[in-house]
């Protein structure tokens, strides 16, 4: 059984896995050749649908279903989301820096399957090296006839353009990304219409994540059913997890889902630094509610199970915190991030995230009030009513509700620690 | 009957119009949902989140913004649940935490949606103890609008109004998160002709106008519904007064006319009503210039002098800035008391009165909403009829095809599917090619064949032959399914023509050649000279030559406004007697023997008729300045002194008389306008046929060929007496400039910014503009530095300095 798909080449050939020579020598562009020469576009799409791969960007929506929504109007676009900005995620970075041709081959096959001749890769502005390598790879692929006009004499043509973002987290939200790509402010759009019907330049557009698309060559070559066979039923395939924090082996780990968090943290991640106790971890990036050892260590790393436990695997950022962690400071750091990254267009997110940041800062400064804990929870509730999962929203997009995740998590699991930071009234009065 | 869908709101079933936004549908059945960013006339953005309601979905009740959600059959909505109430209170608390709460010194206090909705839906008190966000207190974003970013709730109304409605994308959001703010672009102020609309739209006190700041409190304001007299659209306005003065003009949502929008000129010109330069007492020319006189002495003088001439020796020019009742009284006075048919409300700057008053088939403004193709042959709508410009923009936004023909670039070119550019003076030639779909014109011609077509025809500039508009009207009329609007621009000119202030029209859109009607009118009036009178240009020529001897000027300034200012000057100097009814001493009324102080817009009541033939009420909101009087009252007294009872002392009596004797106005009584129209006015005639139907046909106009042909278009902010006297906008008056095609400039030779002279007299800087056809020169009319320039079709242009 295959246990790794995306990182095999880069591990075997760390010095040149990003070059076209190495890529072709290790079987690269075979899938594209197979698709163009032997398969009809619908057949390729059918394999992706059969693979049961769920979008790796965070929402976990089945990729084949999303493709099925693509409107018929021309032109249509494929936009690859490489604006990886969630604190704690760095798996797309590795994929574009270390194996850009794998992504490009995926883009070419996907575009062929979807009847698209123009694709964009929206790359996070800070990923200068990734963008350079991608551009070089595009040039190489064009030169070799894997991109551009009449690819492999099949009559299929594809133009791929890289666009560097300006450094806004919100541009990872697919409609804000499209606005940014069009030269507008990076603000999420109202849905409907969804991008598949009216996306880039108001034309039908598929927006997929780097990791999702990077799986397409393997699926094409080995068949959708082979992919679906890997891992649990509703978490098919492999997943790149970026593990960071107080852990002995931080880094990207491509895993087959289904293991427990204990196995992930202690076996794959090598355990907690300095032999410390595990205090909490964030299972899927800054926007996901936290997990704690008591309740979650023996639950499974599976999309639906994590969801049922009130959080998400998201883009795959696991942030581990040991016993030395000041949870208020940790939550403040995350809330400050969201307040800073709020696009500011809708009221609850613009005002609420900053307010929560201010309250947390005050508590850290020793100026907290007993009522601040309830106030934090109520402000959170006014952004994400009920604080349930998946989150309800008073906002346009999920950024605001994301900022409530750390707040609700520390109040839920570490209320006594917050209270301990409040000034001692009796001492003050004495 | 529009399709309906059934929705359930708070347990009650309602049938509502399909295709609506939920917030609008709910309001139509009495369920008001609070809102800030939503506005009926703007595209939804769903930003403020105030209008969240719970809607039943497949996964239970979900909070959704009712401003972006379209109603669908079977929709179940809860606007009052605990979840909704908490969301509303939460959003209001969020909006208020950084709001400065400086309501006691805020102009919006008392009429503020944020205050009102906080009272109704908000939490009782704030839980916010942190420091509020600070911005520099108001910063000017234009000459007339200030922005206080601390008060702003970032609802996006102003940005949408500027971008989508006005087409001036000059406001934007900058920065993000808690630091988001509205801003202008670097070195680009919010200089839009429509900037004042944003002040009215702002749901808080963030946008204020310089002229109203700290002037009044809303609960002290008097409100009077009237119509704007800035142009012939007659936008519905709420004229607001405090302590006997006009302090603010707001637009009223009359969807048939202006949909609530105003141009800044509509909005800000009212300050001229209170200008210190108003004529406030009768002035009689004495040995040392004008001397103040009593009304009775001045009127006695006027009555005796006018009574001393043969009817035909006297003429009247003007009346376009007056109500229908004033215009009618002037027409009746001149014809039945003075005995003259020499009357003209146009100054040689307009169109054939028959075309303007009675063109058939006549369009309405809201026909533009239904037009497949709109054809503009005439002045730049953005400069001359700005609110009609907005309506055309709206139609194009909704899919209409726009065809624009003009001798220079116009405000509409950017959204036109086809722009036909012709050298000033050669319009006839181009129109012919265009009508027959010659090479290069096929696309535009094809668009015209797709009806319904609304043609907007007028005179592109003072230098253009007025027959051109008639020729263009003829082309439009030859199309299947077409209607026409003519584009005269001066205030109540259509009312004045309808009241018979034209040498060839009698009141009620009747030709002077209609003997049967003339007889009827003579019975009513006692006396009526027959035949056609003299036009303004003819009157000025006759005065200058001595064939005519006396002149009545009514709010008209021919020295400024007629095509040949020199002729006007000579005529008024040669006249034996000139009486001017005017609010100001103008370049023309300065030649008068008697100036009678005229009450003006804001001070008089009556009715007025706009370019589509809509009659609306005009209402006084302040007392006339000093001793100023309405024209009908003054003429009634003067007629008495001449032995005739005009029965014109009371406006309502005049309105009733018009309804009785002016055929197109049959039935337009004060009661009808007040009680039987919905307040938005009525198109005349109410029923029956138009008494006179002017059918334009294609006519040929000689093509002018000379070295440089003059295009002399109007500018919104000109050097007219009203604009000069309105401090808010006086500084915006355009300066003279000569726009030339680079090729012509290189022939002179001149460069950008060099000075040229026109007709050896008028000097102005050169602006190079490749939208100007080769062989043309474009000079704005009646701006600082073009006073007195004759609107001839060819002009001599020379380099004065620079060049070479």
Interface residues (C-beta under 8 A of the other chain):
Chain A: X168 X170 X185 X190 X339 X340 X341 X342 X343 X344 X345 X346 X347 X348 X350 X351 X352 X353 X354 X355 X358 X359 X362 X375 X381 X382 X383 X385 X392 X393 X394 X395 X396
Chain B: X44 X45 X46 X47 X48 X49 X50 X52 X62 X63 X68 X83 X86 X87 X89 X90 X91 X93 X94 X95 X97 X98 X127 X128 X130 X131 X153 X154 X156 X172 X173 X175 X176 X177 X178 X179 X180
